[in-house]
Amino acid sequence: MRKAIRQLDFKEMIRRKAHDLGMSLEQVREKTGMSESTFYRRVKHPSDLTLREVYILDLYLHFDDKEKLELANLKYR
């Protein structure tokens, strides 16, 4: 159950960050250069994110320190 909560939190974090910057999720996806399927798969399953993808998302969404720690605490494959 805890994994589902983290996934929901990540989806909400991405939506909130995009909204705060006046962007849609589609605009974020385009800026990151991820394919549509990859982007939405990563949003749904953030533990599949690569460090490069986290870095690219941070370039556009400007995660704060707390958000970066939350991302760092995800279980990666």
C-alpha positions in Angstrom: 0.0 0.0 0.0 2.8 2.4 0.8 4.1 2.2 -2.8 0.7 3.3 -4.2 0.8 6.4 -1.9 4.2 7.3 -3.1 3.1 7.0 -6.8 0.1 9.2 -6.1 2.3 11.7 -4.4 4.7 11.8 -7.3 1.9 12.3 -9.8 0.5 15.1 -7.7 3.9 16.7 -7.3 4.5 16.7 -11.0 1.1 18.2 -11.7 1.5 20.8 -9.0 5.0 21.8 -10.2 3.8 22.1 -13.8 0.8 24.1 -12.8 2.8 26.5 -10.7 5.0 27.1 -13.7 2.1 27.6 -16.1 2.7 24.3 -17.9 0.6 21.3 -18.8 2.0 17.8 -18.3 2.2 17.6 -22.1 4.5 20.7 -22.1 6.7 19.2 -19.4 6.9 16.0 -21.5 7.9 17.9 -24.6 10.5 20.0 -22.7 12.1 16.8 -21.2 12.3 15.1 -24.6 10.7 11.9 -23.3 8.3 10.0 -25.5 4.7 10.2 -24.5 4.7 6.5 -23.4 7.9 6.8 -21.4 6.8 10.0 -19.7 3.5 8.7 -18.5 4.9 5.4 -17.5 7.5 7.2 -15.4 4.8 9.4 -13.8 2.8 6.2 -13.0 5.8 4.3 -11.8 8.4 6.8 -10.5 10.7 4.1 -9.2 11.5 3.4 -12.9 12.9 6.9 -13.3 16.6 7.0 -14.2 18.9 9.6 -12.5 19.2 11.3 -15.9 15.4 11.6 -16.1 15.2 13.0 -12.6 17.9 15.6 -13.5 16.0 16.6 -16.7 12.7 16.9 -14.8 14.5 19.0 -12.2 15.8 21.4 -14.9 12.3 22.3 -15.8 10.3 21.8 -12.7 12.9 23.0 -10.1 12.3 20.6 -7.3 13.0 21.9 -3.8 15.2 20.1 -1.4 12.3 18.2 0.3 11.0 17.0 -3.1 14.5 15.9 -4.1 14.8 13.9 -0.9 11.4 12.3 -1.6 12.6 11.3 -5.1 15.9 10.0 -3.6 13.9 7.7 -1.2 12.0 5.9 -3.9 13.0 2.4 -4.5 14.8 2.2 -7.9 15.3 -0.9 -10.0 
